[in-house]
Amino acid sequence: MLSRFGKKMAACALALCVAAGGALAAEVIKIKIAYGNNVGEPNDKAVREWGRLMKEKSGGRVEFQYFPSSQLGSQKDVTEQLTIGSNVITISDGGFLMDYVPAFGVTYLPYIYDNQEQLFRLVDSDLFKDLSTQLEAKGLYIVHSKWIYGVRNMLATKPATRPEELKGLKIRVPNIRLSNEMMNAMGATATPMPLAEAYPALMQGVINGAENPIPVLYGGKMFEGAKFLLLTQHQVNLSSWIAGTSFIKKLPPDIVQLLKETGEEAGRFLDKENEIADKEAIKKMEAAGVKVVEVDRAAFKAAMKDFPARFAKEFPPEVMSKVYAIIGQK
């Protein structure tokens, strides 16, 4: 039997264990959020809204640390960090995720989706769930995907209304095979580089333009070197926020569920921000001397109708048939 002194020591030890357990339970989970957008752009505002919602709804258990403007490195560098279990969540899309699961690129195809509702139907489909499961096996976990980065358009140094008028223009694209081939098929010359390098390249004449959602083009000051905004609307850009599978497995299940729910809520916030920012950016660019050019979108769409066939290995006919059935086309 324990002496009176021994009992006191045991009681103290138990109290210390309880206190330590309480401290561990109250420990804040810090997650780094990495993305290429600049502070103040719609995507940046929506990410911070996501963090606010997450902190509020988790009762302060989760805290986001923001790394805009590619502060943690290129998309490829950050994705590699995810695969080794870093506490990072980053923005991605189907064009980039093709490197891991080739068929994921169907979410990034140009002139296929006319609106976000079609893309969200795809996200809710069994096809997307299957692709996500394949990606998870590669060490990457889809946190949520109902996030429209924006509708991608083009700034260029000369006007163009049809695909053939883009000939000779070197247009910056992400370093993604699908983006490269897309821009070449549209009539221009694809020039891949990180988004942060596009502005100096444009000002030095290395490229003749860039493509991205309008607020991103404005936020990157691309209009200072390219005075024609071509409303090509070539992609409704669905984005996915991804984390490392191993990192997600370490998180409490309720926190993972909250990340999904608050992420989708922040995505709806982003929709409103994009709508406001599109109009404001156009006005500001026009005031800076930019001319808005309405293109013959039907001509571009016709020129790109066979584009998926270039990726027959990645997007076989049976996959494309499922996509068209899900979104209600063909």
C-alpha positions in Angstrom: 0.0 0.0 0.0 1.1 3.6 -0.7 2.1 5.8 2.2 0.4 9.1 2.7 3.4 10.8 1.0 3.2 8.3 -1.9 -0.5 9.0 -2.3 0.1 12.7 -2.5 2.8 12.2 -5.1 0.5 10.0 -7.2 -2.2 12.6 -7.0 0.2 15.3 -8.1 1.4 13.2 -11.0 -2.2 12.6 -12.1 -2.9 16.3 -11.9 0.1 17.0 -14.1 -1.0 14.4 -16.6 -4.5 15.9 -16.8 -3.0 19.4 -17.2 -0.7 18.3 -19.9 -3.5 16.5 -21.7 -5.6 19.6 -21.5 -2.8 21.7 -22.9 -2.3 19.2 -25.8 -6.1 19.2 -26.5 -6.0 23.0 -26.6 -3.0 23.2 -28.9 -3.7 25.2 -32.0 -3.4 23.4 -35.4 -1.4 25.7 -37.7 -1.8 25.2 -41.4 0.2 27.1 -44.1 -1.9 28.2 -47.1 0.2 28.6 -50.2 -1.0 30.3 -53.5 0.4 32.4 -56.3 -2.0 35.3 -56.1 -1.1 38.8 -54.8 -2.6 40.3 -51.7 -5.9 42.0 -52.4 -6.9 39.8 -55.3 -10.3 38.0 -55.0 -8.6 34.7 -54.4 -6.5 36.2 -51.6 -9.6 37.7 -50.0 -11.5 34.4 -50.3 -8.6 32.5 -48.7 -8.6 34.8 -45.8 -12.3 34.4 -45.4 -11.8 30.7 -45.4 -9.3 31.1 -42.6 -11.7 33.4 -40.6 -14.5 30.8 -41.0 -12.2 28.0 -40.0 -11.0 29.7 -36.9 -14.5 30.7 -35.9 -16.2 27.3 -36.5 -13.3 25.3 -35.0 -13.5 27.3 -31.8 -10.0 28.6 -32.4 -8.5 25.2 -32.8 -7.2 25.9 -36.3 -5.2 28.9 -37.5 -4.2 29.6 -41.1 -0.9 31.1 -42.0 -1.0 32.8 -45.4 1.7 32.6 -48.1 0.6 34.6 -51.2 2.6 35.5 -54.2 4.3 32.0 -54.4 6.3 32.7 -51.2 6.7 29.0 -50.5 7.9 28.4 -54.0 6.4 27.3 -57.4 3.3 25.1 -57.6 5.5 22.1 -58.3 7.8 22.8 -55.3 4.9 23.3 -52.9 3.2 20.1 -54.2 6.3 18.2 -53.5 6.2 19.5 -49.9 2.7 18.1 -49.6 3.8 14.6 -50.6 6.3 14.5 -47.6 3.7 15.4 -45.1 4.2 19.2 -44.6 1.4 21.1 -42.9 0.5 23.0 -46.1 -2.6 23.3 -48.2 -2.2 24.8 -51.7 -4.3 25.7 -54.7 -4.2 23.5 -57.7 -6.2 22.6 -60.8 -6.8 19.8 -63.2 -4.1 20.9 -65.6 -1.4 20.5 -63.0 -2.8 17.4 -61.4 -2.6 15.6 -64.7 1.0 15.0 -63.8 -0.3 12.7 -61.0 -3.6 11.4 -62.4 -3.7 12.1 -66.2 -7.5 12.1 -66.4 -7.8 14.9 -63.9 -7.2 17.2 -66.8 -10.8 16.9 -68.0 -11.7 19.6 -65.4 -9.3 22.0 -67.1 -10.3 21.6 -70.7 -10.9 24.8 -72.7 -14.3 25.7 -74.3 -16.0 22.6 -72.7 -17.7 24.2 -69.7 -19.9 27.2 -70.1 -20.5 28.0 -66.4 -19.6 26.9 -62.9 -22.8 24.9 -62.5 -21.5 22.4 -65.1 -18.2 22.1 -63.3 -19.9 21.6 -59.9 -22.0 18.8 -61.3 -18.7 17.2 -62.4 -17.2 17.7 -58.9 -20.3 15.9 -57.4 -20.0 13.0 -59.8 -18.7 9.5 -59.3 -16.1 10.2 -62.0 -14.5 13.0 -59.9 -14.7 10.9 -56.8 -12.8 8.1 -58.6 -10.1 10.6 -59.8 -9.8 11.9 -56.3 -9.3 8.4 -54.9 -6.5 7.8 -57.5 -4.9 11.1 -56.5 -5.0 10.2 -52.8 -3.1 7.0 -53.5 -0.3 9.3 -55.0 -0.1 11.2 -51.7 -2.3 14.1 -52.5 -5.7 14.8 -50.9 -8.5 16.9 -52.4 -9.7 19.1 -49.5 -12.4 20.8 -51.6 -13.0 21.7 -55.2 -16.0 24.0 -55.5 -13.8 27.0 -56.0 -13.9 29.0 -59.2 -10.6 30.8 -59.6 -12.2 32.8 -62.4 -12.9 32.9 -66.1 -9.7 33.1 -68.0 -9.2 35.8 -70.7 -6.1 37.3 -72.4 -4.2 40.5 -72.4 -2.1 41.1 -75.5 0.0 43.7 -77.3 -2.3 43.7 -80.3 -6.0 43.1 -80.9 -7.3 39.8 -82.1 -10.9 38.6 -82.7 -10.3 35.2 -84.3 -7.7 32.4 -83.7 -5.7 33.2 -86.8 -5.1 36.8 -85.6 -3.2 35.5 -82.6 -0.4 34.2 -84.8 3.0 35.4 -83.7 2.0 36.4 -80.2 3.9 34.8 -77.4 1.5 34.4 -74.5 2.5 33.5 -71.0 0.8 30.3 -69.7 1.3 28.2 -66.6 4.0 25.5 -67.0 1.4 22.9 -67.7 1.3 20.7 -70.9 -2.4 21.2 -71.4 -2.1 25.0 -71.1 0.8 24.9 -73.6 -1.1 22.9 -76.2 -4.3 24.9 -75.6 -2.6 28.3 -76.4 -0.9 26.9 -79.4 -4.2 25.4 -80.7 -5.8 28.8 -80.1 -3.3 30.3 -82.6 -0.7 31.9 -80.4 2.7 30.7 -79.2 2.6 29.4 -75.7 5.4 30.6 -73.4 5.3 28.9 -70.0 6.7 30.6 -66.9 5.7 31.2 -63.3 3.1 33.9 -62.8 5.5 36.1 -60.8 7.8 36.3 -63.9 5.2 37.3 -66.4 5.2 41.1 -65.6 9.0 41.6 -66.1 8.9 39.3 -69.2 6.1 41.4 -70.7 7.8 44.7 -70.0 11.1 43.4 -71.5 9.3 42.1 -74.6 10.1 38.5 -73.9 6.3 37.8 -74.2 3.4 39.6 -75.9 0.7 38.9 -73.4 -0.7 36.6 -70.7 -3.9 34.8 -69.9 -5.7 34.5 -66.6 -8.8 35.7 -64.9 -9.2 39.5 -65.4 -8.5 40.4 -61.7 -5.3 38.4 -61.8 -4.2 40.1 -65.0 -4.9 43.5 -63.3 -3.3 42.5 -60.0 -0.1 41.5 -61.8 -0.1 44.9 -63.7 0.1 43.1 -67.0 -1.9 46.0 -68.5 1.2 48.2 -68.3 2.7 46.2 -71.1 -0.3 44.9 -73.0 -3.1 47.2 -74.0 -5.7 44.9 -75.4 -8.0 42.8 -73.3 -9.3 39.9 -75.4 -12.4 38.4 -73.9 -11.7 34.8 -75.1 -13.3 33.3 -72.0 -11.4 30.1 -72.9 -11.7 28.5 -69.5 -14.0 28.5 -66.5 -11.1 27.7 -64.1 -12.1 25.2 -61.4 -9.5 25.0 -58.7 -8.9 22.3 -56.1 -7.3 22.9 -52.7 -5.0 20.0 -52.0 -3.0 18.7 -49.0 -0.7 15.8 -48.4 -2.6 12.5 -47.7 -0.3 11.8 -44.7 -1.0 15.3 -43.2 -4.7 14.9 -43.5 -4.6 11.5 -41.8 -3.0 13.2 -38.8 -5.9 15.7 -38.4 -9.0 15.0 -36.3 -11.8 13.9 -38.7 -14.1 16.8 -37.5 -11.4 19.3 -38.5 -11.1 17.7 -42.0 -14.8 18.0 -42.4 -14.7 21.6 -41.3 -12.0 22.3 -43.9 -14.3 21.0 -46.6 -17.4 22.9 -45.4 -15.8 26.2 -44.7 -13.8 25.9 -48.0 -16.9 25.6 -50.0 -18.5 28.5 -48.1 -15.4 30.6 -48.9 -15.8 29.5 -52.5 -19.2 31.2 -52.6 -17.7 34.3 -51.1 -15.1 34.2 -54.0 -17.9 34.1 -56.6 -19.1 37.5 -55.4 -15.6 38.9 -55.1 -14.8 37.8 -58.7 -18.0 39.4 -60.1 -17.1 42.7 -58.4 -13.4 42.5 -59.2 -14.0 41.8 -62.9 -16.0 45.0 -63.3 -13.6 47.1 -61.3 -10.5 45.7 -63.0 -11.9 46.4 -66.5 -12.8 50.0 -65.5 -9.3 50.6 -64.1 -7.6 49.0 -67.1 -9.7 51.1 -69.5 -8.7 54.2 -67.6 -5.1 53.1 -68.1 -5.6 52.9 -71.9 -6.6 49.3 -72.3 -9.1 48.5 -75.1 -11.6 45.7 -74.4 -12.0 43.4 -77.5 -15.0 41.2 -77.9 -13.7 38.2 -79.8 -15.6 35.8 -82.1 -15.9 33.2 -79.4 -17.8 30.8 -81.7 -14.7 30.8 -84.0 -12.5 30.0 -81.1 -14.8 27.3 -79.9 -15.0 25.8 -83.4 -11.2 25.8 -83.6 -10.9 23.9 -80.3 -13.7 21.4 -80.7 -11.3 18.5 -81.4 -8.8 19.6 -78.7 -9.6 16.8 -76.3 -8.7 14.3 -79.0 -5.1 15.5 -78.7 -5.1 13.8 -75.3 -6.7 10.5 -76.3 -4.4 8.6 -73.9 -5.3 10.8 -70.9 -9.0 11.4 -71.9 -10.2 8.3 -73.8 -13.6 8.6 -75.5 -15.3 6.7 -72.7 -14.1 9.4 -70.2 -15.2 12.3 -72.4 -18.6 10.6 -72.9 -19.0 10.6 -69.1 -18.0 14.2 -68.9 -20.4 15.3 -71.6 -23.2 13.3 -70.0 -22.6 14.8 -66.6 -22.6 18.4 -67.8 -25.4 17.9 -70.2 -23.6 18.5 -73.5 -23.5 16.4 -76.7 
